[in-house]
Amino acid sequence: MPDGKTMQIGTVHYLGTNFAKVFDVKYLTPSGDWEYVHTTSYGISERVIAAMIAVHGDDKGLVLPPNVAPIQVVIVPIMYKGTEEAIMREVKSITEELTSAGIRVYVDDRTDRTPGWKYNYWEMMGVPLRIEIGPKDVENRQVVLARRDTLEKYVAPRESVVDTVREMLNEINTNLRNMAWEFLRSMVARATTVDEARKRLDSGGVVEVPWSGDNDCGMAIQQLLDADALGVPMDEDAGRDIGGLRDLACGDKQANYWLRISRRY
């Protein structure tokens, strides 16, 4: 999370036969005996939504990745007296094209709000892409697109609006993912002493410390640092660069892994 703590989102637990005995759930074995079933529990909750909001949001409000945003594109007509019919005809045409292409679109045609007010509102709501259509855009056969992630604006030909929107939504997805990974990597550091690990944890982030792999030593590391073990890296060699280091808590044991530790919600 932005404050340097980590949040548990999805978990898998082995529940054994505890609940099977409570609810008397059994199965028939090949030998003809009845045994209690062994159950597991998998959970992913609304915390994943909170994490998305915290990681991608900014001072203007939400920033939603296009692949999960309820509204991917909001169209804001910019109308002046006498241009309403022409602009709304163009808005309807673009809306139908985008919807037919599987893009989730909303048209904000409220007349009691200014275009500037709408821009701020939809930026706060995190809609990935905004399309602005005014009299000059209709005349010049173009649209103005505004990205929520970078707040940049672009002018695109009317004829290629569907392809442009698709490409831009993909770019936004990629950009948000890359920024999140970059932030995560920047918040992971290594420490080989208890004092160094504590200092890094106090400043926020995930700390990798040398660990032998022994469960009791892992529990001791958590107590020493007043933090929680997250596991060992799976996307790389967990013992890379471990050298001749010793277990952070059990100094008599050779370290075999980098154990990730953090303060958690």
SULCORDA-V142403 format. One record per residue. N is the residue number from 1. RES is the residue in one letter. NEAR is the number of other ideal C-beta (glycine too) atoms within 12 Angstrom. Layout:
# SULCORDA-V142403
n:res:near
N:RES:NEAR
N:RES:NEAR
This chain:
# SULCORDA-V142403
n:res:near
1:M:28
2:P:23
3:D:16
4:G:26
5:K:24
6:T:31
7:M:29
8:Q:22
9:I:23
10:G:15
11:T:16
12:V:13
13:H:15
14:Y:13
15:L:21
16:G:15
17:T:19
18:N:17
19:F:18
20:A:19
21:K:16
22:V:13
23:F:13
24:D:13
25:V:17
26:K:15
27:Y:17
28:L:11
29:T:11
30:P:7
31:S:8
32:G:8
33:D:10
34:W:13
35:E:17
36:Y:21
37:V:21
38:H:18
39:T:20
40:T:16
41:S:15
42:Y:13
43:G:15
44:I:15
45:S:14
46:E:13
47:R:20
48:V:19
49:I:22
50:A:19
51:A:26
52:M:25
53:I:23
54:A:24
55:V:29
56:H:33
57:G:27
58:D:21
59:D:10
60:K:20
61:G:20
62:L:30
63:V:35
64:L:35
65:P:35
66:P:34
67:N:19
68:V:24
69:A:31
70:P:19
71:I:29
72:Q:35
73:V:44
74:V:41
75:I:43
76:V:38
77:P:37
78:I:32
79:M:29
80:Y:15
81:K:9
82:G:9
83:T:21
84:E:20
85:E:16
86:A:22
87:I:32
88:M:22
89:R:17
90:E:34
91:V:36
92:K:20
93:S:25
94:I:39
95:T:30
96:E:18
97:E:27
98:L:33
99:T:21
100:S:12
101:A:21
102:G:16
103:I:34
104:R:25
105:V:34
106:Y:28
107:V:30
108:D:32
109:D:22
110:R:17
111:T:15
112:D:8
113:R:18
114:T:16
115:P:28
116:G:13
117:W:16
118:K:30
119:Y:27
120:N:21
121:Y:24
122:W:36
123:E:30
124:M:20
125:M:25
126:G:33
127:V:41
128:P:44
129:L:48
130:R:41
131:I:49
132:E:36
133:I:43
134:G:26
135:P:22
136:K:19
137:D:30
138:V:28
139:E:14
140:N:17
141:R:18
142:Q:25
143:V:41
144:V:30
145:L:39
146:A:33
147:R:33
148:R:41
149:D:34
150:T:21
151:L:21
152:E:17
153:K:18
154:Y:24
155:V:22
156:A:29
157:P:17
158:R:26
159:E:15
160:S:20
161:V:36
162:V:28
163:D:18
164:T:30
165:V:38
166:R:25
167:E:22
168:M:35
169:L:37
170:N:22
171:E:25
172:I:37
173:N:28
174:T:19
175:N:24
176:L:33
177:R:22
178:N:17
179:M:23
180:A:25
181:W:16
182:E:14
183:F:21
184:L:23
185:R:17
186:S:15
187:M:27
188:V:28
189:A:25
190:R:27
191:A:32
192:T:26
193:T:20
194:V:26
195:D:16
196:E:21
197:A:35
198:R:21
199:K:16
200:R:29
201:L:34
202:D:19
203:S:19
204:G:22
205:G:31
206:V:38
207:V:41
208:E:40
209:V:44
210:P:41
211:W:44
212:S:29
213:G:24
214:D:23
215:N:16
216:D:16
217:C:29
218:G:33
219:M:21
220:A:24
221:I:41
222:Q:28
223:Q:17
224:L:28
225:L:35
226:D:16
227:A:34
228:D:25
229:A:32
230:L:29
231:G:21
232:V:27
233:P:22
234:M:11
235:D:13
236:E:15
237:D:13
238:A:21
239:G:21
240:R:18
241:D:17
242:I:27
243:G:14
244:G:11
245:L:27
246:R:24
247:D:32
248:L:40
249:A:30
250:C:26
251:G:19
252:D:11
253:K:22
254:Q:20
255:A:34
256:N:25
257:Y:33
258:W:38
259:L:44
260:R:38
261:I:43
262:S:36
263:R:28
264:R:23
265:Y:16
